[in-house]
Amino acid sequence: MNVLLIGSGGREHALAWKIAASPVLSTLYCVPGNPGIASVAECVALDPGDHEAIVSFCQQKSIDFVVVGPEAPLVAGIADDLRAARIPVFGPSKAAARLEGSKGFTKDLCAQFDIPTGKYQRFTQTEAAKAYIRQEGVPIVVKADGLAAGKGVVVAFELQEALDAVDACFDGAFGGAGAEVVVEEYLEGEEASFFCLCDGKTALPFGTAQDHKRVGDGDTGANTGGMGAYSPAPVMTQAIIDLTMRDLIDPTMRGMAAIGAPFSGVLFAGLMITSHGPKLIEYNTRFGDPETQVLMLRLKDDLLLLLKAAADGALDQMSVRWNSDPALTVVMAAKGYPAAPEKGSVIRGVEAAGDDENVEIFHAGTADKNGELIANGGRVLNITATGKTVQEAQKAAYAAIAKIDWPEGFYRHDIGWRAIERERAL
């Protein structure tokens, strides 16, 4: 198969790395890619938002299959445009991608089909939202309804923080994403990420992970797109997975079909495991970042065949096998992230850091400038490792980081702490 992968981040590097290992692959292209992806794919300087150019490229290069990495093209309907041109694609339709594109849509779906989640209200007016927050009290969660690159969510423990979050949304801090605000109940418990490959009818469980959203050690500071992750998530026992499938995933699949938007692609459930069982925090309609990086290191099977089966409606014939060893990734970010990351600094020592056979370095926000690797984003590198235990994987990842010469970068020092505490308690 000739395959086109769309995206340029650490998630896409991990997907490209795994797809490149498939024996059924002929040529792998990536739009637009990054210097790390360029080691396993041919990068093409096209805009993922230019659907016409993407379709034209696929026709010129006889692309057999397209894999869409990021959420923005999916929400904009790139999968529909590819299907209209009879190009097979892994990813949901624009109608189905509303599960990520609108938090209010997802909350309404949960209410309609009795899917466990926190109670909520939707608002388009500042004062109405603030009145509801005062009525409910804190802690409370304020979310921009649309896509905000992981930054449109405030978990407020102080009343003023919640009110300020409403103002930020309606004052345009998140662009059009904040034109509507969802205010929802704060859920107590342990967070986990759960993935399913879907083909419109069948949902096939596809791994668990936990990520670290806060920028600082000890889960402190601002929310980010994720500062690290590990897989599997210890809290996601088989019993919890079974409950999640029965109470959340299956009714979501039935509900989306019932409203005329059957879901095909990857369904990523952000869960809170509460004392009353799993509840939905939010859905994403693409692979997680940085969760994908750890899932790809553990996946035994041919990723390309699994994604193609999802696109072809044939997941009922597939199964997924995992390496039992856990994997862990640490995000190296540019100083100033998540508010205003500093770009352009030179990064050295990445090749040496990847010498360990248990370590893979995935590029997330890098560029090549005059033959030197430079920081070109907020989250820049994903230092990813496996081990017999989470603690062993953590040790390997931080040993690799020690070989990287990048004074302008920073990272958390405690990725995996929750799982390591569990290991020590055994």
C-alpha positions as CSV (number, residue, x, y, z in Angstrom):
1,M,0.0,0.0,0.0
2,N,1.0,3.6,-0.7
3,V,0.0,5.5,2.5
4,L,-0.3,9.2,3.3
5,L,-0.1,10.2,7.0
6,I,-1.4,13.7,7.8
7,G,0.2,15.6,10.7
8,S,3.5,16.9,12.1
9,G,3.7,16.1,15.8
10,G,4.9,13.4,18.2
11,R,1.8,11.4,17.7
12,E,2.4,11.3,14.0
13,H,6.0,10.4,14.4
14,A,5.0,7.4,16.5
15,L,2.3,6.4,14.0
16,A,4.8,6.8,11.1
17,W,7.4,4.7,13.0
18,K,4.9,1.9,13.5
19,I,3.3,2.1,10.0
20,A,6.8,2.0,8.5
21,A,7.3,-1.4,10.0
22,S,4.4,-3.0,8.2
23,P,5.3,-5.6,5.5
24,V,2.3,-4.5,3.4
25,L,3.6,-0.9,3.1
26,S,5.1,0.3,-0.2
27,T,5.7,4.0,0.3
28,L,4.9,6.2,3.3
29,Y,4.3,9.9,2.7
30,C,3.7,12.5,5.5
31,V,2.1,15.9,5.2
32,P,3.8,18.0,6.4
33,G,5.9,15.8,8.7
34,N,8.9,16.9,10.8
35,P,12.7,16.0,10.9
36,G,12.0,12.8,12.9
37,I,9.3,11.6,10.6
38,A,11.6,12.2,7.7
39,S,13.7,9.2,8.9
40,V,10.8,6.8,8.2
41,A,8.7,8.6,5.6
42,E,8.9,11.0,2.6
43,C,7.7,14.4,4.0
44,V,5.7,16.7,1.7
45,A,5.3,20.4,2.2
46,L,1.5,20.7,1.9
47,D,-1.0,22.3,4.2
48,P,-3.2,19.7,5.9
49,G,-6.0,22.3,5.8
50,D,-5.9,22.4,2.0
51,H,-8.2,19.5,1.3
52,E,-8.2,20.0,-2.5
53,A,-4.3,19.8,-2.5
54,I,-4.4,16.7,-0.4
55,V,-6.9,14.9,-2.7
56,S,-4.9,15.9,-5.7
57,F,-1.6,14.6,-4.2
58,C,-3.3,11.3,-3.4
59,Q,-4.4,11.0,-7.0
60,Q,-1.0,11.9,-8.4
61,K,0.8,9.4,-6.1
62,S,-1.8,6.6,-6.3
63,I,-2.3,6.7,-2.5
64,D,-4.2,3.6,-1.4
65,F,-4.9,4.8,2.2
66,V,-4.8,8.0,4.2
67,V,-4.3,8.2,8.0
68,V,-5.3,11.5,9.6
69,G,-3.4,12.3,12.8
70,P,-4.7,15.7,14.2
71,E,-8.2,16.8,15.1
72,A,-8.5,20.0,13.1
73,P,-8.6,18.5,9.6
74,L,-11.1,15.9,10.8
75,V,-13.4,18.5,12.3
76,A,-13.1,20.4,9.1
77,G,-14.3,17.4,7.1
78,I,-11.1,16.1,5.4
79,A,-12.3,12.5,5.7
80,D,-15.5,13.3,3.8
81,D,-13.6,15.0,1.0
82,L,-11.2,12.0,0.7
83,R,-14.1,9.5,0.6
84,A,-15.9,11.7,-2.0
85,A,-12.8,11.2,-4.2
86,R,-12.9,7.4,-3.4
87,I,-9.7,7.5,-1.4
88,P,-9.9,5.1,1.7
89,V,-9.2,7.0,4.9
90,F,-8.9,6.3,8.6
91,G,-10.8,9.0,10.5
92,P,-14.4,10.1,11.2
93,S,-16.7,12.1,9.1
94,K,-17.2,15.8,9.9
95,A,-20.5,14.9,11.5
96,A,-18.9,12.2,13.7
97,A,-15.9,14.4,14.6
98,R,-18.3,16.7,16.4
99,L,-17.6,14.4,19.4
100,E,-14.4,16.3,19.7
101,G,-15.3,19.5,17.8
102,S,-18.1,20.4,20.2
103,K,-18.0,19.5,23.9
104,G,-21.7,20.6,24.1
105,F,-22.6,18.2,21.3
106,T,-21.0,15.3,23.2
107,K,-22.7,16.3,26.5
108,D,-26.0,16.4,24.8
109,L,-25.4,12.9,23.2
110,C,-24.5,11.6,26.7
111,A,-27.8,13.0,28.0
112,Q,-29.8,11.6,25.1
113,F,-28.3,8.0,25.3
114,D,-27.8,7.8,29.1
115,I,-23.9,7.8,29.0
116,P,-22.4,8.4,32.5
117,T,-20.8,11.9,32.7
118,G,-20.8,15.0,34.9
119,K,-23.9,17.2,34.9
120,Y,-23.5,20.3,32.8
121,Q,-25.1,23.4,31.2
122,R,-24.2,25.1,27.9
123,F,-24.0,28.9,27.6
124,T,-23.6,31.6,25.0
125,Q,-23.9,34.5,27.4
126,T,-21.4,35.6,30.1
127,E,-23.8,36.5,32.9
128,A,-25.9,33.3,32.6
129,A,-22.7,31.2,32.8
130,K,-21.5,33.1,35.9
131,A,-24.9,32.8,37.6
132,Y,-24.8,29.0,37.1
133,I,-21.3,28.8,38.5
134,R,-22.3,30.8,41.6
135,Q,-25.3,28.6,42.0
136,E,-23.3,25.3,41.7
137,G,-20.1,26.5,43.6
138,V,-16.6,25.2,43.2
139,P,-14.8,23.1,42.3
140,I,-16.2,23.3,38.8
141,V,-15.0,22.9,35.3
142,V,-15.2,25.6,32.5
143,K,-14.6,24.5,28.9
144,A,-14.5,26.3,25.6
145,D,-17.0,24.4,23.4
146,G,-14.7,24.0,20.4
147,L,-11.2,23.0,19.5
148,A,-8.6,24.9,21.6
149,A,-5.5,22.7,21.3
150,G,-5.9,21.2,24.7
151,K,-5.9,24.6,26.4
152,G,-9.6,25.5,26.6
153,V,-10.3,23.8,29.9
154,V,-10.1,25.3,33.4
155,V,-10.6,23.1,36.5
156,A,-11.4,25.9,39.0
157,F,-11.1,25.5,42.7
158,E,-11.7,29.2,43.4
159,L,-14.9,31.0,42.4
160,Q,-12.9,33.9,40.8
161,E,-10.9,31.5,38.7
162,A,-14.1,30.0,37.3
163,L,-15.5,33.4,36.5
164,D,-12.3,34.6,34.9
165,A,-12.3,31.4,32.7
166,V,-15.8,32.4,31.4
167,D,-14.5,35.9,30.6
168,A,-11.5,34.4,28.8
169,C,-13.7,32.3,26.6
170,F,-16.1,35.0,25.7
171,D,-13.3,37.6,25.3
172,G,-11.8,35.5,22.5
173,A,-8.8,33.9,24.3
174,F,-9.5,30.7,22.3
175,G,-10.9,32.3,19.2
176,G,-14.1,30.9,17.8
177,A,-13.8,27.8,20.1
178,G,-14.9,30.0,23.1
179,A,-18.1,31.3,21.4
180,E,-20.0,28.8,23.5
181,V,-19.0,27.6,27.0
182,V,-19.8,24.4,28.7
183,V,-19.8,24.5,32.5
184,E,-19.7,21.0,34.1
185,E,-19.5,19.2,37.4
186,Y,-16.1,18.5,38.8
187,L,-15.6,14.7,39.0
188,E,-13.6,13.1,41.8
189,G,-11.4,10.1,41.0
190,E,-8.5,8.9,38.9
191,E,-8.2,9.9,35.2
192,A,-7.4,7.5,32.4
193,S,-7.3,7.4,28.7
194,F,-9.1,4.6,26.8
195,F,-8.9,4.0,23.1
196,C,-11.1,2.0,20.7
197,L,-10.7,1.5,16.9
198,C,-14.1,1.8,15.4
199,D,-15.6,1.0,11.9
200,G,-19.1,2.5,12.3
201,K,-20.5,-0.8,13.8
202,T,-17.7,-2.5,15.9
203,A,-15.6,-0.9,18.6
204,L,-12.4,-2.8,19.3
205,P,-10.6,-1.9,22.5
206,F,-7.2,-0.5,21.7
207,G,-5.2,0.1,24.9
208,T,-5.1,2.3,28.0
209,A,-2.8,5.0,29.2
210,Q,-2.5,7.8,31.7
211,D,-1.1,11.2,30.9
212,H,0.1,14.1,33.0
213,K,-1.7,17.3,32.0
214,R,-0.1,19.7,34.5
215,V,3.0,21.5,33.4
216,G,4.9,21.1,36.7
217,D,6.2,18.3,39.0
218,G,3.6,17.0,41.5
219,D,0.8,17.8,39.0
220,T,1.1,21.5,39.6
221,G,0.8,24.5,37.3
222,A,-1.1,25.2,34.1
223,N,-3.0,22.5,32.1
224,T,-1.1,21.5,28.9
225,G,-1.6,19.1,26.0
226,G,0.3,16.5,28.1
227,M,3.8,16.4,29.7
228,G,4.2,12.6,29.6
229,A,2.3,9.4,29.7
230,Y,2.6,5.7,30.4
231,S,0.7,2.5,29.3
232,P,-1.0,0.5,30.4
233,A,-3.0,2.4,33.0
234,P,-3.1,0.3,36.2
235,V,-6.6,1.7,37.2
236,M,-8.0,0.3,33.9
237,T,-8.6,-3.2,35.1
238,Q,-10.5,-5.7,32.9
239,A,-13.6,-5.1,35.0
240,I,-13.3,-1.3,34.4
241,I,-12.7,-1.8,30.7
242,D,-15.8,-4.0,30.5
243,L,-17.9,-1.4,32.3
244,T,-16.5,1.3,30.0
245,M,-17.4,-0.7,26.9
246,R,-20.9,-1.5,28.2
247,D,-21.9,1.9,29.7
248,L,-19.9,4.4,27.5
249,I,-18.5,3.1,24.2
250,D,-21.3,0.8,23.0
251,P,-24.1,3.4,23.7
252,T,-22.0,6.1,22.0
253,M,-21.6,3.9,18.9
254,R,-25.3,3.1,18.9
255,G,-26.2,6.8,19.5
256,M,-24.0,8.1,16.7
257,A,-25.5,5.6,14.3
258,A,-29.0,6.6,15.4
259,I,-28.4,10.3,14.7
260,G,-27.0,9.5,11.2
261,A,-23.3,9.9,12.0
262,P,-21.8,6.4,12.5
263,F,-18.4,6.7,14.1
264,S,-15.3,5.3,12.2
265,G,-11.8,6.0,13.3
266,V,-10.3,6.0,16.8
267,L,-12.5,6.9,19.7
268,F,-10.4,8.3,22.6
269,A,-12.3,8.5,25.8
270,G,-10.9,10.7,28.6
271,L,-12.3,8.9,31.7
272,M,-12.7,9.7,35.4
273,I,-12.7,6.4,37.4
274,T,-15.0,7.5,40.2
275,S,-16.4,5.6,43.2
276,H,-19.5,5.0,41.0
277,G,-17.5,3.6,38.1
278,P,-16.1,5.2,34.9
279,K,-17.6,8.5,33.8
280,L,-16.8,10.4,30.6
281,I,-14.8,13.6,30.8
282,E,-14.6,14.1,27.1
283,Y,-14.2,12.3,23.7
284,N,-11.4,12.9,21.2
285,T,-11.8,11.6,17.7
286,R,-8.1,10.9,17.0
287,F,-5.2,9.2,18.8
288,G,-3.9,10.9,21.9
289,D,-0.7,12.8,22.2
290,P,1.5,11.7,24.1
291,E,-0.5,8.5,24.7
292,T,0.1,7.2,21.1
293,Q,3.9,7.2,21.7
294,V,3.6,4.7,24.5
295,L,0.9,2.6,22.8
296,M,3.0,2.2,19.6
297,L,5.9,0.8,21.6
298,R,3.6,-1.8,23.2
299,L,1.6,-2.8,20.1
300,K,2.6,-6.2,18.7
301,D,0.3,-6.2,15.7
302,D,0.6,-4.5,12.3
303,L,-0.9,-1.1,12.9
304,L,-1.5,-0.5,9.2
305,L,-3.7,-3.6,8.8
306,L,-5.7,-2.6,11.9
307,L,-6.4,0.9,10.7
308,K,-7.3,-0.4,7.2
309,A,-9.8,-2.9,8.8
310,A,-11.4,0.0,10.6
311,A,-11.7,2.0,7.4
312,D,-13.1,-1.1,5.6
313,G,-15.7,-2.0,8.2
314,A,-13.9,-5.3,9.0
315,L,-13.0,-4.8,12.7
316,D,-15.2,-7.7,13.8
317,Q,-12.5,-10.0,12.2
318,M,-9.6,-8.4,14.1
319,S,-7.9,-8.6,17.5
320,V,-5.1,-6.6,19.2
321,R,-2.1,-8.0,21.0
322,W,0.1,-6.1,23.4
323,N,3.6,-6.5,24.8
324,S,3.2,-6.9,28.6
325,D,6.1,-4.6,29.3
326,P,4.9,-1.0,30.2
327,A,6.1,2.0,28.2
328,L,6.6,5.6,29.4
329,T,7.2,8.9,27.6
330,V,8.6,12.2,28.9
331,V,7.8,15.3,27.0
332,M,10.6,17.8,26.6
333,A,9.1,21.2,26.0
334,A,10.4,24.7,25.1
335,K,10.7,27.2,28.0
336,G,7.6,29.3,28.1
337,Y,5.2,26.4,27.3
338,P,2.2,26.3,27.5
339,A,1.7,30.1,27.3
340,A,4.4,31.4,25.0
341,P,7.0,28.7,24.0
342,E,10.4,30.1,22.8
343,K,11.3,28.8,19.4
344,G,14.5,28.5,17.5
345,S,16.9,27.1,20.1
346,V,19.4,24.4,19.0
347,I,19.0,20.8,20.3
348,R,22.0,18.5,20.3
349,G,22.5,14.9,21.4
350,V,19.2,13.4,20.2
351,E,20.9,10.6,18.3
352,A,23.0,9.5,21.3
353,A,19.9,9.6,23.5
354,G,18.2,7.0,21.2
355,D,21.1,4.6,21.4
356,D,19.4,2.4,24.0
357,E,17.5,-0.4,22.3
358,N,14.6,0.2,24.7
359,V,14.3,4.0,23.9
360,E,12.7,5.8,21.0
361,I,12.9,9.5,20.5
362,F,9.8,10.9,18.8
363,H,9.9,14.4,17.4
364,A,6.9,16.6,18.3
365,G,7.9,20.2,17.5
366,T,11.2,20.3,15.7
367,A,12.6,21.7,12.5
368,D,15.8,21.5,10.5
369,K,17.7,24.8,10.1
370,N,21.1,24.8,8.3
371,G,21.6,21.2,9.3
372,E,20.9,21.7,13.0
373,L,17.8,20.5,14.9
374,I,15.9,23.4,16.4
375,A,12.8,23.8,18.6
376,N,9.8,24.7,16.6
377,G,6.9,24.3,19.0
378,G,5.8,24.0,22.6
379,R,6.1,20.3,23.1
380,V,9.3,19.4,21.2
381,L,10.6,15.9,21.9
382,N,9.0,12.7,23.4
383,I,11.6,10.5,25.1
384,T,9.9,7.1,25.1
385,A,11.1,3.9,26.8
386,T,10.0,0.4,27.7
387,G,10.9,-1.7,30.8
388,K,9.9,-4.7,32.8
389,T,8.3,-2.2,35.2
390,V,7.1,1.4,34.9
391,Q,10.0,2.4,37.2
392,E,12.5,0.7,34.8
393,A,10.9,2.4,31.8
394,Q,11.1,5.7,33.7
395,K,14.8,5.2,34.5
396,A,15.6,4.5,30.9
397,A,13.7,7.6,29.7
398,Y,15.4,9.9,32.1
399,A,18.8,8.4,31.3
400,A,18.2,9.2,27.7
401,I,17.2,12.8,28.5
402,A,20.5,13.2,30.4
403,K,22.3,12.8,27.0
404,I,20.4,15.6,25.3
405,D,22.0,19.0,25.3
406,W,19.2,21.6,25.2
407,P,19.4,24.3,27.9
408,E,16.3,26.0,26.6
409,G,14.1,22.9,27.2
410,F,12.4,21.6,30.3
411,Y,10.5,18.5,31.4
412,R,8.8,17.0,34.4
413,H,10.9,14.8,36.6
414,D,8.1,12.6,38.0
415,I,6.3,11.1,35.0
416,G,4.8,7.8,36.0
417,W,4.7,8.6,39.7
418,R,1.2,7.2,40.3
419,A,2.0,3.8,38.7
420,I,5.4,3.6,40.4
421,E,3.7,4.1,43.8
422,R,1.4,1.2,43.0
423,E,4.4,-1.0,42.0
424,R,6.2,-0.2,45.3
425,A,3.0,-1.1,47.2
426,L,2.9,-4.6,45.8
